[in-house]
C-alpha cells in the first residue's frame, strides 16, 4: 500500500520481486535490485544501502506448534531444541545468537518453510514476528501455531535503498 501511494505521488515504477531472502540481499548489494522493502537496520548493509525511516514496528516472537508439545515457555526451555531460521535473516539470528550453543539451527529459505517445519515437527520452534500468523493463515495453517513468548526488544521495519541514489530515500 505504501509503495502504491509513493508510485501514484511520484511516478516511480515500484515493483516487488519475491525470492530467497539471502539471494535478494546479495542482489541489493550488487545493485541488481534497488533495495529491500522489509528490512531491519544492520550496519553490514550501510556500505551499499541507505535506510528509510521506520514504517512499522514488530515484536520478535518464539513461535511453536499449537499445544506447545516441547514445553517452550522461556529462554531456559530452548536449550537442546531445534530452531528454524530463515537463511540470511540477520535480525532473528542476531537475537538468538547468545543461545545458539545450546540449540540446533535448521535453515530454510522462506518464512512459509519455517512455519511448515514447526507445524510438521521437523523443528521445535522458530523466531518470527506477528506476520507469521498472517502467513500461516494464507497457508491454511493458522490454527497450528502459537506464540510461546516475545524475545528481545520490538524492532523497526524499514526500506533499505541504494545509497548511490539518495533521492529514493527522500521520496
N, C-alpha and C positions, 0 to 999 in steps of 0.2 A: 504494500500500500504506500509506504514511504517512497519507494522508487518510482511508482506510477505518478505520484504527486510531483516529484522532482522532474520527471520527464515532461509532464504537462507544463510546468512552470518554466523550464529551461530549454526544452527542445533536445536534451540529451537522449540518446538511444540507449537506455539501460537494459541489459539482457543478463539473465542469470543462467549460469551453466552449473549443472549438478554433477557431482562426481565424488571420487575418493578425496577426503579432506586433505590427506598428506600430499596427494598429487596436485590438488588445486593450490595449495600453498607454494609448491615448487613453481607452478605456472605463474603465480603472482610475483614470485621472486625474479623469474626470468622475463617478466612483462608480457607473457602470452595472454594473461588476463589483466584487467586494470585494477583489480582489488578483491577484497574479501568482504562479504556482506554481513557475516555473523561471526565476528571475531572478538577476542578479548585482547587487551593490550599485553604485549610481550616484547621486551627490549630487543629480542633477536630479530624482530620484524622491522624495527625502526630504521635500519640501514637502507631499506628499499620501499617502505610503505609509510604513509602518514595517517595517524589516527584521527577519526572524526570525534565529535562529542558523543557521549553515550546516548543511545535511543531507547534502551530498556535495561532493566536490572533483573538478574535471576539469582536463584539460590542453588548451590551445589547440593545434590541430594544423593544419598545412598539408596539405590533402588533394588528391591528384592522381589522375589516371586511372591504373589499373594499368599497369605498364610505364613510367610516368613519361615519356611521349613528349616533353615540353617540357624535360626535364632540370632539374627544380627540386629542388635538394638543400640550398639555404641561402637566406638572405635576399638574398644577392647575385644569386641566379638569378631573382628575381621581377620585376626591372626589365623593363619593356616587355611584361609579361604581362597577361592579362585575368583578373580575380578575380571570383568570385561572392560577394556578401554578401547576407545576409538584411536586408531593409529594416527599420530600426528597432532592429537588434541593436547596442546601444551598446558592448558588450564587444568583439566581434570587430572592429568598425570602429575602436574606440579603439586596439587593439594594432597595427592595420595603418596607422593614421593617419600615422606618420612616413615611410611608404613609398608613400603614395598619389600623390605627384607623379610617380612612375615606373611606375605601374600604371593600367590601365583598369578601373574598377569597373563591374560589371553587377549591378544589384539585382534580387532575387527576393523573393517573398512568404513562402516557406516552405522549410524545410530539405530536403524531398524535391526541390524545384525546383533547389536548389543542387547536390545530388548528381547529378541528371539532367543538368544543364548541364556538369558536369565529365566525366561518362561520355560524353556526346554530342560533346564537344569544343567546345561553344559558348564555354566559358571554359577557362583553363589550370589553375586551381586554385581552391580555396575555403579558408576557415578555419572549422573546426568543432571539436568535441571528440569524445571517444570514442563518444558516442552516434550519431555519423554512421554507424558500422558496423552498429549495430542497425537504424537507419532504412534503410540500403542493403539489408540482408538482407530486411527487410519488403517492399521494392520489387522484390526479385528481382535486385538489382544488387550484392550483397555481394562478389562476386569481381572487381568492376570498378573499385574504388577502393583506394587505399592511403595511408598517412601518409608524407609525404616527410620531415618533421621537426617537432618541437614548436616553438611560438613563444610567447614570453613566459613568465610565471610561472603555476603552477597557480592556478585560481580557484575560489571557493566559489559554490555554488548555494543560494539562499535562497527562502523565501516572502517576498513583499512584500505587506503587508496594509494595508487602510485605516487611516490614523492617527487617524481620529475614532472608531474602535472599538478601543481599546488592548487590550481583553480578547482579541481574536483572536490577537495575537502571543503573549500569555501562554499561551494554550491550545496 
